[in-house]
Amino acid sequence: MAFSIERRDPGYLLFTIERSEKRNAINYDVMEGLSQALEKASEPEIKALVITGSGESAFCSGGDLSVFHLLHTKEDAYPMLSKMSNILYSLLTLPIPTIALMNGPAVGGGCELAVACDFRLARKGVKAGFVQGKQAITTGWGGGSILVEKFPSPFAMKLLMEADLETAEYLFKTGFINHLFDGDSLQQCGDYLEKMLSNDLEVLKSYKRIWINKWKQAGLRERIEEEVKNCAILWESDAHHQYVKNFIKKNTR
Ligand SMILES: CC[C@H](C(=O)O)C(=O)SCCNC(=O)CCNC(=O)[C@H](O)C(C)(C)COP(=O)(O)OP(=O)(O)OC[C@H]1O[C@@H](n2cnc3c(N)ncnc32)[C@H](O)[C@@H]1OP(=O)(O)O
């Protein structure tokens, strides 16, 4: 199974990408799992959704290059990008708090998954970065538009345009990461959530609606659609296909 979904105390749903052998890369099975978790998160008494990766080698390494390298044209790429952008928008606007529990590196689309959550908790020493720019594409699941909406422009623009892996400590200092931890990630997550989840579900939902309304008024869904279309156009470039080919070659020796 590419994912697991379980209820945890104190009253949250835990979604885990179970593909550590592929550094928790997102394929269509993981997308299906995320959709199921977003459905289940509306069940009674669930007050938060936590997303994490299995093992310690990665939170999420973004799109599964061994699958998505088969997408060549913008017509090929757009459906996959659009599908995942819809999932990330549903995650962003989930009416309860959401947490990216970054147990390891978050790379490319892995950072897009993390930024769509309300909070980011990261293990000390991990690295994270919107590396798409180094692959001649941009974010393509909506993560760039969400980053720009949530964080100050100079920081967000630098992060996207440099397309580098940054340290968790730098990202904590700049506010992208809300809490650094070592030791047991689920214990740390439970501690972080305890006070919030001791309050009434309807209170949490009412407060989250303030942000959802803000994002709706800001036309964030339309901005994400623009990002998806632009990424699909860049996807066709020889430079992008060359990067992916090199990655596949390096990893199939
Ligand atoms: C719109 C989103 C966009 C898209 O969908 O294209 C993106 O997400 S672009 C970004 C795509 N992701 C990457 O470029 C990350 C590639 N992976 C890495 O940089 C590293 O694997 C890293 C830093 C995540 C972890 O490095 P580490 O040295 O710990 O592991 P290895 O590189 O040796 O990889 C181990 C194993 O996992 C496979 N792997 C890793 N990442 C991916 C991936 N994204 N897709 C498919 N497979 C991945 C790698 O091939 C190795 O497999 P093996 O069979 O053992 O050779």
Ligand as a Chemical Component Dictionary entry (heavy atoms), coordinates in Angstrom:
data_LIG
# 
_chem_comp.id                   LIG 
_chem_comp.type                 NON-POLYMER 
_chem_comp.pdbx_formal_charge   0 
_chem_comp.three_letter_code    LIG 
# 
loop_
_chem_comp_atom.comp_id 
_chem_comp_atom.atom_id 
_chem_comp_atom.alt_atom_id 
_chem_comp_atom.type_symbol 
_chem_comp_atom.charge 
_chem_comp_atom.model_Cartn_x 
_chem_comp_atom.model_Cartn_y 
_chem_comp_atom.model_Cartn_z 
_chem_comp_atom.pdbx_ordinal 
LIG C1  C1  C 0 5.032  19.472 -9.942  1  
LIG C2  C2  C 0 5.891  18.695 -8.998  2  
LIG C3  C3  C 0 7.087  18.240 -9.723  3  
LIG C4  C4  C 0 6.784  17.046 -10.588 4  
LIG O1  O1  O 0 5.796  16.343 -10.365 5  
LIG O2  O2  O 0 7.631  16.751 -11.447 6  
LIG C5  C5  C 0 8.162  17.811 -8.809  7  
LIG O3  O3  O 0 7.967  17.305 -7.719  8  
LIG S1  S1  S 0 9.731  18.115 -9.438  9  
LIG C6  C6  C 0 10.782 17.417 -8.217  10 
LIG C7  C7  C 0 10.817 15.931 -8.387  11 
LIG N1  N1  N 0 11.625 15.386 -7.308  12 
LIG C8  C8  C 0 12.964 15.360 -7.345  13 
LIG O4  O4  O 0 13.615 15.821 -8.264  14 
LIG C9  C9  C 0 13.644 14.729 -6.169  15 
LIG C10 C10 C 0 14.529 13.597 -6.619  16 
LIG N2  N2  N 0 15.114 12.896 -5.488  17 
LIG C11 C11 C 0 16.155 13.420 -4.778  18 
LIG O5  O5  O 0 16.619 14.516 -4.984  19 
LIG C12 C12 C 0 16.727 12.523 -3.704  20 
LIG O6  O6  O 0 16.231 11.215 -3.925  21 
LIG C13 C13 C 0 16.374 12.925 -2.257  22 
LIG C14 C14 C 0 17.104 14.220 -1.886  23 
LIG C15 C15 C 0 14.874 13.100 -2.119  24 
LIG C16 C16 C 0 16.838 11.801 -1.308  25 
LIG O7  O7  O 0 18.186 11.487 -1.592  26 
LIG P1  P1  P 0 18.787 10.096 -1.076  27 
LIG O8  O8  O 0 20.244 10.095 -1.421  28 
LIG O9  O9  O 0 18.357 9.854  0.324   29 
LIG O10 O10 O 0 18.029 8.986  -1.950  30 
LIG P2  P2  P 0 18.347 8.553  -3.467  31 
LIG O11 O11 O 0 18.467 9.749  -4.336  32 
LIG O12 O12 O 0 19.437 7.550  -3.476  33 
LIG O13 O13 O 0 16.972 7.808  -3.874  34 
LIG C17 C17 C 0 16.616 6.613  -3.220  35 
LIG C18 C18 C 0 15.622 5.927  -4.108  36 
LIG O14 O14 O 0 14.424 6.740  -4.211  37 
LIG C19 C19 C 0 14.176 7.035  -5.585  38 
LIG N3  N3  N 0 13.595 8.377  -5.680  39 
LIG C20 C20 C 0 13.941 9.456  -4.959  40 
LIG N4  N4  N 0 13.203 10.512 -5.316  41 
LIG C21 C21 C 0 12.344 10.081 -6.300  42 
LIG C22 C22 C 0 11.326 10.687 -7.081  43 
LIG N5  N5  N 0 10.982 11.970 -6.936  44 
LIG N6  N6  N 0 10.676 9.928  -8.009  45 
LIG C23 C23 C 0 10.997 8.614  -8.161  46 
LIG N7  N7  N 0 11.949 7.956  -7.448  47 
LIG C24 C24 C 0 12.603 8.714  -6.527  48 
LIG C25 C25 C 0 15.525 6.947  -6.258  49 
LIG O15 O15 O 0 15.342 6.714  -7.640  50 
LIG C26 C26 C 0 16.124 5.768  -5.543  51 
LIG O16 O16 O 0 15.505 4.603  -6.055  52 
LIG P3  P3  P 0 16.395 3.275  -6.361  53 
LIG O17 O17 O 0 15.414 2.355  -6.999  54 
LIG O18 O18 O 0 16.891 2.841  -5.014  55 
LIG O19 O19 O 0 17.491 3.737  -7.273  56 
# 
loop_
_chem_comp_bond.comp_id 
_chem_comp_bond.atom_id_1 
_chem_comp_bond.atom_id_2 
_chem_comp_bond.value_order 
_chem_comp_bond.pdbx_ordinal 
LIG C1  C2  SING 1  
LIG C2  C3  SING 2  
LIG C3  C4  SING 3  
LIG C3  C5  SING 4  
LIG C4  O1  DOUB 5  
LIG C4  O2  SING 6  
LIG C5  O3  DOUB 7  
LIG C5  S1  SING 8  
LIG S1  C6  SING 9  
LIG C6  C7  SING 10 
LIG C7  N1  SING 11 
LIG N1  C8  SING 12 
LIG C8  O4  DOUB 13 
LIG C8  C9  SING 14 
LIG C9  C10 SING 15 
LIG C10 N2  SING 16 
LIG N2  C11 SING 17 
LIG C11 O5  DOUB 18 
LIG C11 C12 SING 19 
LIG C12 O6  SING 20 
LIG C12 C13 SING 21 
LIG C13 C14 SING 22 
LIG C13 C15 SING 23 
LIG C13 C16 SING 24 
LIG C16 O7  SING 25 
LIG O7  P1  SING 26 
LIG P1  O8  DOUB 27 
LIG P1  O9  SING 28 
LIG P1  O10 SING 29 
LIG O10 P2  SING 30 
LIG P2  O11 DOUB 31 
LIG P2  O12 SING 32 
LIG P2  O13 SING 33 
LIG O13 C17 SING 34 
LIG C17 C18 SING 35 
LIG C18 O14 SING 36 
LIG C18 C26 SING 37 
LIG O14 C19 SING 38 
LIG C19 N3  SING 39 
LIG C19 C25 SING 40 
LIG N3  C20 SING 41 
LIG N3  C24 SING 42 
LIG C20 N4  DOUB 43 
LIG N4  C21 SING 44 
LIG C21 C22 SING 45 
LIG C21 C24 DOUB 46 
LIG C22 N5  SING 47 
LIG C22 N6  DOUB 48 
LIG N6  C23 SING 49 
LIG C23 N7  DOUB 50 
LIG N7  C24 SING 51 
LIG C25 O15 SING 52 
LIG C25 C26 SING 53 
LIG C26 O16 SING 54 
LIG O16 P3  SING 55 
LIG P3  O17 DOUB 56 
LIG P3  O18 SING 57 
LIG P3  O19 SING 58 
# 
